[in-house]
Amino acid sequence: MDPNLRFWRTEGQSFFQRFLLWVDVLDPLLLLKSSDEIRRTRLLLQNSGKTLSEPIQNDQTKQAFLLSLSSVHPDTGKIIPVLFRPPAFLPISLPLVITSSLQHRAKQTFFSQFVFHMYTTGFALLNGNGTAKAEEYSLQQKQIFCGLGAITYAACIGALPLVFMNRYTSKSSLTQLVIKKLLPAPLFGLMSAFTVVVVRSPEFENGIEVMDSNGKVVGVSQKAGEKAVKETASSRAVLFGTTLFLPAVLMYFVERAKFAKTPHALASVRMFVVTSVLAGMLPVSLSMFPQCGVIKRADLEPEILSSTEETELFYNRGI
């Protein structure tokens, strides 16, 4: 089992443990580490022979694991491109979320959401489970083509309410309330989950590797792949749905109370609220499910049941 997964299995058993770990892993300063330093850290962890049967007490060892968790894919052992590492997710996605949430014109909304979904889909692709295999076609090519289709579809759905309002209905206050305040959050969350499901579809179509408690691969399971994708998509929907919903509610009361008296002040307050919600919800959403996923033996395919007697098997859930 990869050192990253062993670490998550030991140190991330509860939601609170995972939350505290993600707060550390998402530190943008980890992006400043060089590739050589990351490789040395990985080599140190791989050669240490630690079983991680007990929580880590050594701070230096924990820092080494944090660098590995933030930079290296647990299935392939390769260094993740810097823009798609977990610590880069908040700094890059924040301005994209802010521009995507501005409901002004359909074309602007389509473009901003296209760019947003392009980044988050690429993030899901590069941080998903890397053990899915396919023989009849290039797996990466299929994911790229399906991802582009999903990105375009998600951006169209995001802009569709504005098109509908501008062309087919009167711009009444009720219509604007529904289109600009109520619809964006659920649509944004659902489309974020949709792109994850599409780009990671090979995981539940072809299956992912499942391991026993010793890290030995015992088989490839479509059910484990389905569980991994479903959990990741759910967390992404919660993250971005909440990020748009809570600021909309809070800004409604700010406007009613006339707390910000000028448009500039109102925009500043809105940016602060969106930033705060996204920064808080990111580690919360990532902590919803274990990173080293667990699936019951009884829930697996018959061919895997005959390969092991262990009651629980493990897999990489992906991000």
N, C-alpha and C positions, 0 to 999 in steps of 0.2 A: 504493500500500500504506500502511495506517495506520502512524503512527510507532511504536505499540506493537509491531506485528508486525515492522517493520523492525529495531527494537531487539532483539527476541528472536532474529531470524534471524542478526544479527551477533554478539550478545553471549552467546547461549545455545546454542552449537553442541554442547558436551559436557555430560555429566551434572554434572560438577563446577562448570562455569560456571553452569548453571541452578540448582544447589543454592545457590551463594553469592548469586545474584540473588534467589532466593525468600526467603532469610533476610532480605534487606534489604526486599523488597516486603511481607513479612508483619509489618513493624514496626507495632504498634498506634498509635504516635504519628502515623502518616500519616492516621489517622482524624480527627485534630484540625484538619486543613487545611480551610479554607472552600471553598465552591463557587466563589466568585469567584477564589480563588487557583488552584484547579484549572483553571478556564477560561483564566486568563492563562497558565498553564504550557503548556496544550495549544496555545494560539495561538502561543506562542513556538516550540514544537517544530514546528508545522505551517509556520510562516513562515521557519524557519531554513534550509530547503532542504537539510538534511543527507541525504546518501545512506547514511551509516553503513557505508561500504565498509571502514572500519577501526575497531578498538575505540576507545571513547570514552576520552579522557585527561582532559578537563575535569570536575572533580568537581561543579561547579554544574550542568552539563548532565546529568550522570548522576543527580543528585538530582531534576532536573526530570522525567527519564524514569521514575524510581522512583515519583514521585507520580502520573504518568499511568498507569503500569502498575497501580497499586493502586486507582485510582479511576474509570477510564474504560473503557467497553466498546470494543474495537478495531473491531468491525463497525458499530456504530451511532454511535460518537462521543459517546454520552450518558454522563452521570455515573451510576455505579451507586449505588443506595440504600445508605446508610452501613452498615446491618446486614448487607448481603450482599457487601460488598467483601472481598477476600482478607485484609486485616489483621484483619477482625472475625471471621474463621472460627474461629480458635483460642479466643479469649475466650468466644464464644457456644457453640461445640460442646463444649467441655471439660466444663462441668457437665451437659450433656445426655448425653454419653457416660458419665460417672460414674453418673448416675441410671439410665441404660438398662442398665448392666452389673450392677446390683444385682438378683440373681435371688431375690426374696422371694415375691411373690404375682403371679398371672397378670394381675389387673386393673391393678396398679401397673406391671408390666412393659409391658403394652399401652399404657397412657397415656404413660409416659415415652418409649417408642420411637416412638409416634405423633408426639409433639412433636419428637423428634430428627429423624425422617425428614421431617417437615414443613419444618424449617429447611434440612436438607441438600438436599432436593428443590427448594426455592425458590432456594437458592444455585446449584444446577446449572442451573435454568431461566434465571436472570438473568445467568449467566456462560457460557452455552453459545454456540455459533455463532449469530450473529444474521442470517445471510443466507438461511436456509431460507424459502421462500415457499410459499403455498397460495392458490388462487383460489376453491375451492368451499366453504370454510368459514373461520371465524375460527381462525387458527393458535393464537393465545394461549388462546382458550377451550378448544380441544382439549387443549392442554398442561396447563391447569389441571385439567380434568376427569380426564384420564388420570393426572395427578400425584396427585390426591386418592385415586383408586382404588389406585394403587401404594403410597401412604403407608399406607392402611388395611390392605392386604394384607401389607405388610412388617411392620407392627406385630403383626398376627395371627400371622404365622409366628414372630416373636420370642417371643410369649407362649405359643404352642402347646405347646412341651415341658413347661412348668410345668402347663398344664391337663391334659396327658396324665399327668404324674406324680401330680398330686393326685387324679385321678378313676379312673384305670384301672390303676395299679400301686402296689405297696407302696413305702414310702419307705425303701428299703434304701440302704446306704451306696454301693453300686455305681451304683444308679439316680441318686442325688443327684450322684455324681461325673460321670456322663455328662451329665445335664441341666444342672447348674449350672457345670461346669468345662469340659467338652469341646465341647458343642454351641453355646454362645453366640457364640464367636468366628467360626467359619465361617458361621453363619447371619447374624450382624451384617454381616460383610463382603459376603456374597452379596446380601443385601437392600439394602445401600447401593449396590451396583453395579446392581441391578435397578431401583431408582428413577431412577437416572441414565439408563438405557436407555429407560425408559418416557417420561420427561418430555422427553427429547431425540430421541424417535423420528422427528419430522418431518425431522430432519437426514438420516437414511438413507432415509426414504420419499420425500422430495421433492428431496433433494440440497442441497449447499452450494456456494458460489462457490469456484473455484480460480483462482489467479493465476500469471502467469509471473514471472520474476526481476525484472522492472521494476514489478511491482505491478498490471499490467493484468489484469482479469478476462477469462478465456478461455472460461468455461463454468460450468455447474452440474453437480456430480457426486454421484451417490448413493454411489458407492464411497468417495469422500473423506469423505462424511458418516458412512458406516459405520465407517471407520477412526478418525475423530475420536471418535465415541461409544464405540467399543470400547476405545480407549486410555484415555479418561477413566474409564470404568466399571472398568477393570482397576486403575487407580491408586487409585480410591476403595475397591475391595475390599481392596487391600493395606493402605491406610491404616487402615481401621477393623477389619479382621480382625486385623492385627498389634497394634493398640491394645488389643484385648481379650485376645488370646492371650498375649502376653509378660507382662503383669501377672499373669495367672492362674498362669502357670508360676513366676514369681518369688515370688508370694505363697505358693505351695505350699511352697517351700523356706524362706521366712520363718517360716511356721507350724510346719514340722517342726523348725526350729532354735530355735523359741521366742524369736526375736529381739524380738518385741513381746509383752509379757507381759499387757497389758490390751486389751480390745476397742477402747477409744478409741485406743490407740497403734497397734493393727493397722489400724484405719480410716485413721489419718493416714498410715501407711506406704503403704497401698494407694492413697490419693489422690495421694501424691507420685509413686509409680511410674506410675500412669495419666497424670498430667500430663507426666512426663518422656518417656514413650514417645510420646504424641500430639504433643508439641511437637517431638520429634526426627523423627517419621515424616511430619509434614505437609510440610516442604520436600523430604523424600526422595521422597514419593509424587508431588508436583507436578513433580519433576524427572525422573521416569522417562521421559517422552516430551517431544519439543520442543513448545513452545507455538505456534511457527509451524510447523505440520505440513508434512511433505514426502511427496509421493506420486509414484511413478514414472509416466511418461507411458504406459508399456505397460499399467499397471494401470487406466487410465481408460476411460471409455466411448468407442465409436468416433466419435461426433459431436464429442468434444473432441479426439481425436487429429488430426482434420483441421483444427483451429483453430490449432495451434501445432506447432513443430518442437523445442521445448525438451524435454529428457529428464526434467526434474523440475519439478513444479508445487507451489504452496504454498497453504495454507489456515489458517484460525484453528481450532485444536483445541478451544478453550474450556477451562473449568476444571471 
